Amino acid sequence: MLVCQDVRHPSINEPGQQGAISALPAEDQPETGPARALPPQFRRTMIDYRTKEPAGTIIIDTPHTYLYLVLGNGKAVRYGIGVGREGFTWAGTERISRMAEWPDWHPPSEMIDRQPYLPRFMAGGPGNPLGARALYLGNSAYRIHGTNDPTTIGRQVSSGCIRLTNEDVADLFSRVRVGTKVVVLPQSSRQAPVAQMERTSPAARVATPGRATAVIPVSAPAPTSRVSTRSESGFAFGLH
């Protein structure tokens, strides 16, 4: 049974937080107003999913904006994600090298060069673009992390990192460990033939408090072999 994680966080009103938040791009600022539910197709659910990858592997389907955690026995947990915008997607195989709760954010110099208005540091908290949890990938600057703006799920919005809702990244965080294999499918897989059809497991529908249970079938290509982790933009770094 999949359950929602209790994501507790520091206060958004801590000294310096408001000024730093106002300097962020719109897609990285916390959602305002009444919380909006994720579209049904992006809500966390357990599905039938056949792959050659072993249980415990994370598979990221960039073109279809889904992340799969392989459970074995033909099952996986599927999460909706936000991915890199055009020119910043990447593909390859990495392993989780570090895990952090409410991580601080230090924008890399490459990102500062492109967006000089960004803060140079943000403490972990609800206004931080990394959200509630971060899974760092190898020695790269790419991360799987949370977001304080769920409206970015299903969109191409980042500089290469993979984002989930805070509730979903907390759930994923609780299921993996340092050393977990992460396979990122190439953007070109959008044109690849579908190898297997997924069917949602009736016994594993996920209900989120205050939201309707979502069960939406979707197809996805099978994972490919290891490819370069250099981004399509030519940079070897992802940012957020």
C-alpha positions in Angstrom: 0.0 0.0 0.0 1.3 3.4 -0.9 0.9 6.2 1.7 1.5 9.9 1.7 4.6 11.1 3.4 4.3 13.8 6.2 6.6 16.5 4.8 7.5 18.9 7.6 9.6 21.9 6.7 11.3 25.0 8.1 9.4 28.3 8.1 9.2 30.3 4.9 9.4 33.4 7.0 13.0 32.8 8.2 15.3 35.8 7.9 16.5 36.3 4.3 14.1 33.8 2.8 11.6 36.2 1.4 14.1 38.2 -0.5 15.8 35.2 -1.9 12.5 33.7 -3.0 11.5 36.9 -4.8 14.7 36.6 -6.9 13.8 33.2 -8.2 12.2 32.6 -11.7 8.4 32.2 -11.6 8.6 28.5 -12.1 10.8 28.0 -9.0 8.8 30.2 -6.6 6.4 28.5 -4.2 2.8 28.0 -5.3 0.5 30.7 -4.0 -3.2 30.5 -3.4 -5.3 27.3 -2.9 -3.3 24.2 -3.5 -4.1 22.7 -6.9 -4.3 18.9 -7.3 -2.0 17.2 -9.8 -3.6 16.2 -13.1 -4.7 12.5 -12.7 -2.1 11.1 -15.0 0.8 12.5 -12.9 -0.4 11.2 -9.5 1.7 8.5 -7.9 0.4 5.0 -8.5 1.6 1.4 -8.8 1.5 -0.1 -12.2 2.5 -3.2 -14.2 5.9 -2.5 -15.7 8.2 -5.0 -17.3 11.9 -4.2 -17.6 15.2 -5.9 -17.5 16.4 -3.6 -14.8 16.5 -5.1 -11.3 14.2 -4.2 -8.4 15.2 -0.9 -6.8 16.3 0.8 -10.1 15.0 4.3 -10.9 14.0 4.8 -14.5 13.4 8.3 -15.8 11.3 8.6 -18.9 12.1 12.2 -19.9 9.9 12.6 -23.0 6.8 11.4 -21.1 7.7 13.1 -17.8 7.5 10.0 -15.6 9.8 8.4 -13.1 9.5 4.7 -12.3 10.8 2.9 -9.3 11.1 -0.8 -10.2 9.7 -3.1 -7.6 10.3 -6.4 -9.3 7.8 -9.1 -10.3 6.5 -6.9 -13.2 5.6 -3.9 -10.9 6.8 -0.3 -10.5 5.7 2.8 -8.7 5.1 5.6 -11.2 5.6 9.3 -10.4 4.9 12.4 -12.5 7.9 14.6 -12.9 9.2 17.9 -14.3 12.2 17.6 -16.6 14.8 19.8 -18.3 13.7 22.4 -20.7 14.7 22.3 -24.4 18.5 22.1 -24.7 19.0 20.9 -21.1 17.7 17.3 -21.2 20.3 14.5 -20.8 20.5 10.8 -20.8 22.6 8.1 -19.2 23.2 6.0 -16.1 24.2 7.3 -12.7 23.9 6.2 -9.1 22.7 8.1 -6.1 25.8 9.4 -4.3 24.1 11.5 -1.6 20.7 12.0 -0.1 19.5 15.1 1.8 16.4 16.4 3.6 15.4 20.0 3.0 18.8 20.6 1.3 20.4 24.0 1.0 20.8 25.3 -2.6 24.1 26.7 -4.0 23.4 27.6 -7.7 26.5 26.5 -9.7 28.5 29.1 -11.5 27.2 28.0 -14.9 23.7 28.8 -13.8 24.7 32.1 -12.3 26.3 33.1 -15.6 23.0 32.4 -17.4 20.8 33.9 -14.7 22.9 36.5 -12.7 19.8 37.6 -10.7 19.7 34.4 -8.8 20.6 34.2 -5.1 24.0 32.8 -4.4 22.7 30.7 -1.5 19.3 29.6 -0.2 18.8 27.7 3.1 16.6 24.6 2.9 12.9 25.3 3.3 9.6 25.7 1.5 11.0 28.5 -0.7 14.0 26.6 -1.8 13.9 25.3 -5.4 15.1 21.8 -4.3 12.1 21.3 -2.1 11.8 18.7 0.6 14.4 16.1 -0.5 17.3 15.8 -2.9 18.9 12.7 -4.4 22.3 13.6 -5.8 23.5 11.7 -8.9 27.1 10.6 -9.1 29.6 13.4 -9.3 27.4 15.5 -11.5 25.3 18.5 -10.5 22.2 16.7 -11.5 19.6 15.9 -8.8 16.2 14.3 -8.3 14.5 16.7 -6.0 11.3 18.2 -4.7 9.5 21.3 -5.8 7.3 23.9 -4.0 5.4 24.5 -7.2 3.4 21.3 -8.2 2.1 23.1 -11.3 5.6 22.4 -12.9 5.0 18.6 -12.9 4.6 17.3 -16.4 6.5 20.3 -17.9 9.9 21.0 -19.3 11.1 23.6 -16.8 14.5 22.8 -15.3 18.1 23.1 -16.2 18.4 19.3 -16.3 17.4 18.1 -12.8 14.3 16.0 -12.2 11.6 17.4 -9.9 8.7 15.7 -8.1 6.1 17.1 -5.7 7.4 17.3 -2.2 5.1 14.5 -1.1 6.3 12.2 -3.9 10.0 12.9 -3.5 9.7 12.2 0.2 8.0 8.9 -0.7 10.8 8.0 -3.2 13.4 9.1 -0.7 12.1 6.6 1.8 12.3 3.7 -0.7 15.9 4.2 -2.1 19.4 4.5 -0.7 22.9 5.7 -1.7 24.1 3.5 -4.5 20.7 3.1 -6.2 21.0 2.9 -10.0 19.3 5.7 -12.0 18.6 5.2 -15.7 17.6 8.3 -17.7 16.1 7.6 -21.1 17.0 9.8 -24.0 14.7 12.4 -25.4 14.8 10.6 -28.7 12.9 7.7 -27.1 9.7 9.7 -27.7 9.9 8.3 -31.3 10.9 4.7 -30.2 8.3 1.9 -30.5 6.6 1.0 -27.3 8.0 -2.3 -26.0 5.5 -3.0 -23.3 2.0 -1.6 -22.3 1.5 -0.7 -18.7 -1.6 -1.5 -16.8 -2.5 0.0 -13.5 -2.7 -2.5 -10.7 -6.3 -2.4 -9.3 -5.0 -3.4 -5.9 -2.6 -0.6 -5.6 -4.4 2.6 -6.4 -3.1 5.6 -4.6 -5.4 8.0 -2.8 -4.1 11.4 -1.7 -6.1 13.1 1.1 -8.6 15.5 -0.5 -8.0 14.2 -4.0 -9.7 11.6 -6.1 -7.9 8.3 -6.6 -6.2 8.3 -10.0 -5.7 5.3 -12.2 -4.5 6.3 -15.7 -2.8 3.7 -18.1 0.2 5.0 -20.0 2.8 3.5 -22.2 6.6 3.9 -22.0 9.6 2.7 -23.9 12.0 0.1 -22.5 15.2 1.4 -20.9 18.2 1.8 -23.2 21.9 1.0 -22.7 24.2 3.5 -21.0 24.8 6.7 -23.0 26.6 10.0 -22.3 25.4 12.1 -19.4 26.3 15.3 -21.3 23.3 17.4 -21.7 21.9 18.3 -25.2 23.0 21.9 -24.6 26.7 20.8 -24.4 27.0 21.4 -20.7 27.9 18.5 -18.5 26.0 19.9 -15.5 22.3 20.0 -14.5 21.2 22.6 -12.1 17.6 22.5 -10.8 
